[in-house]
Amino acid sequence: MTPSLDILTESTLPNRIYRGKVRDSHEIDENSLLIVSTDRISAYDVVIPTAIPGKGAILNQMSTFWFNKTKSIIRNHLMKPALGDDSLPESIQRRAMFVRKANRIDIECVARGYITGSALEEYNDTQTVAKIKMPKDLVDGDKFPEPIFTPATKASEGHDENISIEDMKNIIGNDLTNRLKELTLNIYKYAHDYAIERDIIIADTKLEFGFIDGKLSLIDELLTPDSSRFWDLHGYSPGKTQPNYDKQFVRNWLLSQDWDRQPPAPKLPDNIVANTIARYHDVFNKLTNQQIQ
């Protein structure tokens, strides 16, 4: 079995202090963690019972790539990748990074350059996105005149909920809201411009922030196929489903099933698993010009 095709659904390392939908966090000391990206996959805030072989390695190494590229915009929690640390199993090394502990801000910061997904659902109901009035007659995949910022609450259990910027200000204050909006859009614009040169459209992405030693920092994952929508530039055509390199492929299959978006989710068939991992590999290679390790 090649390294990219092994499966890790659970980290069994000691001192696990948090188990998310995809990531397991292990305490190293009072200041640092080991974050392991497993091969679990979630959709609509539900963990799917089928793993995607090697997915965790792609998420981890993609985040590492982007953390290094964006550190001039804002500091982040990455200390070093775990790859090469022989105290850890090889299957963990490729999927893990050492990070500084942070006090997380419980807001998901979403930048959208194109209308699709939950933004399109809201628009079709109310002609708004994040409660902001939008132009008439937008269709799935249309590009916004300028990228927009659409926050959401960060739920540890259950569904995250889109909120307005005013709601966000009421939760964390004006100054921090404005700073997070600015940083989110700056990172998105930088990444979008970088990706376009490599024939990839980043339609939207989700960022998370926290405080490390009192300083605002980027945390969690960054610009991965789990947290972003990646579209093929040459196949892009508003008004239809875009050729994608991300989790939307799984979402689309789930939408074709008789499933109410509540646990348990249906198992993924083999062809959906194979197609998903192929898309994740493709976008990693296109954006980083690297092979997964």
C-alpha positions as CSV (number, residue, x, y, z in Angstrom):
1,M,0.0,0.0,0.0
2,T,1.4,3.4,-1.0
3,P,1.8,6.0,1.8
4,S,-1.1,8.1,0.4
5,L,-3.5,5.2,0.4
6,D,-3.3,4.1,4.0
7,I,-6.2,5.0,6.3
8,L,-6.2,6.8,9.6
9,T,-9.6,7.4,11.2
10,E,-8.5,7.9,14.7
11,S,-5.3,9.1,16.4
12,T,-4.4,6.7,19.3
13,L,-1.6,8.9,20.6
14,P,-1.7,9.8,24.3
15,N,-2.9,13.1,25.8
16,R,-5.7,13.7,23.4
17,I,-7.6,16.7,24.6
18,Y,-9.9,17.3,21.7
19,R,-11.6,15.3,18.9
20,G,-13.1,17.4,16.2
21,K,-15.0,16.2,13.1
22,V,-11.7,15.6,11.3
23,R,-8.8,16.6,13.6
24,D,-7.5,15.2,16.9
25,S,-5.5,17.4,19.2
26,H,-2.9,16.1,21.6
27,E,-1.3,18.1,24.3
28,I,2.5,18.3,24.2
29,D,3.1,20.8,27.0
30,E,1.4,23.8,28.4
31,N,2.2,25.9,25.3
32,S,1.9,23.4,22.4
33,L,-0.2,20.8,20.7
34,L,0.1,18.1,18.1
35,I,-2.8,18.3,15.6
36,V,-3.5,15.2,13.6
37,S,-5.6,15.5,10.5
38,T,-7.3,12.1,10.1
39,D,-9.0,10.7,7.0
40,R,-12.5,11.4,8.4
41,I,-14.7,13.5,6.3
42,S,-17.7,15.6,7.3
43,A,-20.5,17.2,5.4
44,Y,-23.3,19.4,6.6
45,D,-21.6,19.2,10.1
46,V,-22.0,15.4,10.2
47,V,-19.1,13.0,10.1
48,I,-19.5,10.5,7.3
49,P,-19.0,6.8,8.2
50,T,-16.6,6.3,5.3
51,A,-13.0,7.5,5.4
52,I,-11.1,9.0,2.5
53,P,-7.7,7.3,2.3
54,G,-4.8,9.7,2.6
55,K,-7.0,12.7,2.9
56,G,-5.5,13.8,6.3
57,A,-2.0,14.0,4.8
58,I,-3.2,16.3,2.0
59,L,-5.1,18.6,4.5
60,N,-2.0,18.7,6.8
61,Q,0.5,19.4,4.0
62,M,-1.8,21.9,2.2
63,S,-2.3,23.8,5.4
64,T,1.5,23.8,6.1
65,F,2.1,25.2,2.5
66,W,-0.4,28.0,3.0
67,F,0.7,28.9,6.6
68,N,4.2,29.4,5.3
69,K,3.0,31.5,2.3
70,T,0.7,33.8,4.3
71,K,2.8,34.4,7.4
72,S,3.8,37.9,6.1
73,I,0.1,38.8,6.3
74,I,-0.5,37.4,9.8
75,R,1.2,35.1,12.2
76,N,-0.1,31.6,12.6
77,H,0.0,28.7,15.1
78,L,2.3,26.5,13.1
79,M,5.6,25.6,14.8
80,K,6.8,22.8,12.5
81,P,5.4,19.8,10.5
82,A,5.7,16.5,12.3
83,L,7.2,14.9,9.2
84,G,10.6,13.5,10.1
85,D,9.9,13.2,13.8
86,D,10.8,9.6,14.3
87,S,9.2,9.5,17.7
88,L,5.8,9.4,15.9
89,P,4.4,6.6,13.7
90,E,5.0,7.4,10.0
91,S,1.2,7.4,9.3
92,I,0.9,10.2,11.9
93,Q,3.9,12.2,10.8
94,R,2.4,12.9,7.4
95,R,-0.8,14.0,8.9
96,A,0.3,16.1,11.8
97,M,1.8,19.4,12.8
98,F,3.1,20.9,16.0
99,V,1.3,24.1,16.8
100,R,1.2,26.8,19.5
101,K,-1.9,26.7,21.8
102,A,-4.4,29.5,21.1
103,N,-7.5,30.9,22.6
104,R,-9.9,30.4,19.8
105,I,-12.3,33.0,18.6
106,D,-15.6,31.2,18.2
107,I,-16.4,32.7,14.8
108,E,-15.8,31.1,11.4
109,C,-14.6,33.8,9.1
110,V,-15.7,33.1,5.5
111,A,-14.5,34.9,2.4
112,R,-16.6,34.5,-0.7
113,G,-15.6,35.6,-4.2
114,Y,-18.4,33.7,-6.0
115,I,-22.0,32.9,-5.0
116,T,-22.7,29.3,-4.3
117,G,-23.6,26.9,-1.5
118,S,-25.3,28.4,1.6
119,A,-24.8,31.9,0.2
120,L,-26.8,31.0,-2.9
121,E,-29.5,29.4,-0.7
122,E,-29.9,32.6,1.3
123,Y,-29.8,34.7,-1.8
124,N,-32.6,32.7,-3.5
125,D,-34.8,33.1,-0.4
126,T,-34.1,36.8,0.4
127,Q,-31.8,38.3,-2.3
128,T,-29.3,38.8,0.5
129,V,-26.0,37.2,1.5
130,A,-25.1,37.5,5.2
131,K,-28.2,39.7,5.4
132,I,-26.6,42.2,2.9
133,K,-28.7,43.1,-0.2
134,M,-27.2,41.7,-3.4
135,P,-27.8,42.5,-7.1
136,K,-30.7,40.9,-8.9
137,D,-30.5,37.8,-11.1
138,L,-27.3,36.2,-9.7
139,V,-26.9,32.6,-10.6
140,D,-24.9,29.8,-9.1
141,G,-21.2,30.5,-9.6
142,D,-21.5,34.2,-10.5
143,K,-18.5,36.3,-9.3
144,F,-19.2,39.0,-6.8
145,P,-18.0,42.5,-7.9
146,E,-15.7,42.3,-4.8
147,P,-15.1,39.4,-2.4
148,I,-17.5,39.5,0.6
149,F,-17.1,38.5,4.2
150,T,-19.7,36.2,5.7
151,P,-19.2,35.1,9.3
152,A,-20.7,32.1,11.0
153,T,-20.9,30.9,14.6
154,K,-18.5,28.1,15.5
155,A,-20.5,25.2,17.0
156,S,-18.7,22.4,18.7
157,E,-21.8,20.3,18.3
158,G,-24.5,20.6,15.7
159,H,-24.7,23.0,12.8
160,D,-22.7,26.2,12.4
161,E,-25.0,29.2,11.7
162,N,-24.4,32.0,9.3
163,I,-24.7,35.4,11.0
164,S,-24.5,39.0,9.9
165,I,-21.5,41.3,10.5
166,E,-23.7,43.2,13.0
167,D,-24.4,40.0,14.9
168,M,-20.6,39.3,14.9
169,K,-19.9,42.8,16.3
170,N,-22.4,42.1,19.1
171,I,-20.5,38.9,20.0
172,I,-16.9,40.0,19.8
173,G,-16.9,43.8,19.4
174,N,-16.4,46.3,16.5
175,D,-12.7,46.5,16.5
176,L,-12.0,42.7,16.4
177,T,-14.8,42.2,13.9
178,N,-13.3,44.8,11.5
179,R,-9.8,43.3,11.9
180,L,-10.9,39.8,11.2
181,K,-12.9,40.9,8.2
182,E,-9.8,42.7,6.8
183,L,-7.5,39.8,7.4
184,T,-9.9,37.3,6.0
185,L,-10.4,39.2,2.8
186,N,-6.7,40.0,2.4
187,I,-5.8,36.3,2.7
188,Y,-8.5,35.3,0.3
189,K,-7.5,37.8,-2.3
190,Y,-3.8,36.8,-2.0
191,A,-4.7,33.1,-2.4
192,H,-7.2,33.7,-5.2
193,D,-4.7,35.6,-7.2
194,Y,-2.0,32.9,-6.6
195,A,-4.4,30.1,-7.6
196,I,-5.7,31.7,-10.7
197,E,-2.2,31.7,-12.1
198,R,-2.4,27.9,-11.7
199,D,-5.8,27.5,-13.4
200,I,-7.7,27.1,-10.1
201,I,-10.5,29.4,-8.9
202,I,-10.8,29.6,-5.1
203,A,-14.6,30.4,-4.9
204,D,-14.7,30.7,-1.1
205,T,-12.8,29.7,2.0
206,K,-13.2,29.5,5.8
207,L,-10.6,30.8,8.2
208,E,-10.3,30.6,12.0
209,F,-8.4,32.8,14.3
210,G,-7.3,32.9,17.9
211,F,-5.0,34.7,20.3
212,I,-1.5,33.3,21.0
213,D,0.3,35.2,23.8
214,G,-2.2,37.9,23.4
215,K,-1.5,38.3,19.6
216,L,-4.1,37.6,16.9
217,S,-3.1,34.6,14.9
218,L,-4.4,32.3,12.2
219,I,-5.2,28.8,13.5
220,D,-6.8,25.4,12.5
221,E,-6.5,24.6,8.8
222,L,-5.9,26.9,5.9
223,L,-7.1,26.9,2.3
224,T,-7.6,23.1,2.1
225,P,-10.2,21.2,-0.1
226,D,-12.2,20.7,3.2
227,S,-12.3,24.4,4.0
228,S,-12.5,25.9,0.5
229,R,-14.2,25.5,-2.8
230,F,-11.6,25.0,-5.6
231,W,-12.9,25.2,-9.2
232,D,-11.3,24.4,-12.5
233,L,-10.6,27.7,-14.2
234,H,-11.1,26.4,-17.8
235,G,-14.4,24.6,-16.9
236,Y,-15.8,27.6,-15.1
237,S,-19.3,28.6,-16.3
238,P,-21.9,30.4,-14.1
239,G,-25.3,28.8,-13.9
240,K,-24.2,25.2,-13.6
241,T,-22.3,22.9,-11.2
242,Q,-18.6,23.9,-11.5
243,P,-15.9,21.2,-12.0
244,N,-14.4,21.1,-8.6
245,Y,-11.5,19.8,-6.6
246,D,-13.0,19.8,-3.1
247,K,-15.5,18.4,-0.7
248,Q,-18.4,19.6,-2.8
249,F,-18.1,16.4,-4.8
250,V,-19.1,14.5,-1.7
251,R,-21.8,17.0,-0.8
252,N,-23.3,16.7,-4.3
253,W,-23.5,13.0,-4.0
254,L,-25.1,13.3,-0.5
255,L,-27.7,15.7,-1.9
256,S,-28.7,13.0,-4.5
257,Q,-29.5,10.6,-1.6
258,D,-32.6,10.4,0.6
259,W,-30.8,12.0,3.6
260,D,-32.1,14.7,5.9
261,R,-28.6,16.0,6.9
262,Q,-28.9,14.5,10.3
263,P,-26.7,11.6,11.7
264,P,-26.2,9.0,10.7
265,A,-25.0,9.9,7.2
266,P,-25.0,7.3,4.4
267,K,-21.8,5.4,3.6
268,L,-19.9,6.6,0.5
269,P,-19.6,4.2,-2.4
270,D,-16.1,3.2,-3.6
271,N,-16.3,5.4,-6.8
272,I,-17.1,8.5,-4.7
273,V,-14.2,7.8,-2.4
274,A,-11.8,7.3,-5.3
275,N,-13.0,10.4,-7.1
276,T,-12.7,12.5,-4.0
277,I,-9.1,11.5,-3.2
278,A,-8.1,12.0,-6.8
279,R,-9.5,15.6,-6.8
280,Y,-7.7,16.4,-3.5
281,H,-4.5,15.1,-4.9
282,D,-4.9,17.0,-8.1
283,V,-5.5,20.4,-6.5
284,F,-2.6,19.8,-4.0
285,N,-0.3,19.2,-6.9
286,K,-1.6,22.1,-9.0
287,L,-1.3,24.7,-6.2
288,T,1.9,23.6,-4.5
289,N,3.8,22.0,-7.4
290,Q,4.7,19.3,-4.9
291,Q,3.9,15.6,-4.4
292,I,2.2,14.5,-1.2
293,Q,4.5,12.8,1.2
